[in-house]
Amino acid sequence: MEKQEFLENYLVDRKGTDCSKWDGLQAKFGEDDLIAMWVADMEFKTCDGIVDAMTKRVQHGVFGYGCVPDRYYELYSDWMEKRYHFPIQKDWVRFATGCVTAIAYMIQAFTRPGDGCMILTPVYYPFHNVVTNNDRKLVSVELDYENGHFTMNYDAIEKAVVEQDVKLFLNCSPHNPAGRVWTEEELDKVLAICEKHHVLVVSDEIHQDITFGEHRFVPAATVAGGKYRDILLTLNSSSKTFNLASLIHSHIVITNEELRRQYDKFASGTNRTEVSVMGMVATMAGYEYGAEWLDSVLEVIQDNYKYMKETLAKALPKVVVCDMEGTYLPMLDLRAYVDPEKTQEVVQKHCRLAVDYGEWFGASYKGFIRMNLATDPKFVKQALTNLIAELG
């Protein structure tokens, strides 16, 4: 589908629909007339196949307990095999109401209070909270940063693992908000460190389908021919892919039988949530009918990013637009123009933008902002116009 046709068919005004992104501005930012460029969902209606499948289910009129059909696992496995060479076996799969909730389950099931859990910052701020709120020790290792590009510091990672007695590593791949799609070589190095020191790895791969150009997503479970599967707990979902976050439906994939047994024992007393029937129906339809829609979404996001890069390069050349190999949430380094201590004042009060601030993801990132590009190009243009007018 041509980009303009896609925008005409799928862009939607979400104001007044009780959505967090727009109708939650007052609660989050104290003002309701900002341009919402923050929380990670889209201004695009999901694909027609998903709407049709959900409509059919709604018209049935019964919303009782559900069970997952074999067809679900077939579609999920086909999607993963065709795109990532990672066919999924039914026995490996468990369900949760979201990937952050699933992280909490993994922490509770496989670690004890006080155990070290490692994150690589800057990283999605619920990663920080889910560790500390479960009374585990948060071990933060900063990614190396240079001119908009983030890389792993393997020496620092291994030093932290040893000195802080890390038991579990929260991997974010593709990485939010660093925008990196970790290569197999990069993943191999960090997973080897974890294997060497008996560290379990929870790999949150929720943005797996949002990648660009030559940057191809590699599931951690496929690295080195599946070498690290015995230490891996993989989390993913169709929610970012097809804009389905409120359907509260995600996957836990555990290939190792002993880890599955341990998780199931934990879940028997804690995770008693039934499967989200509407999330299941939507996910099946997305995997069956949503590929073309996704291609169009990726084109819009990539064009928004290109416009951002080119516009800021001309008007504010010292703003660093960080890499966006994956996700739709690039970071902007504004420190050449804005006192980091005044970033929120400038961006919100003067530029009228609602964004995520760098220090939410890591203490060293004051002066950075994260912007959501899965949106109407007019919002991107207006946001950049406001930034340029204020900082130029």
Disulfide bonds with the S-S distance in Angstrom:
none
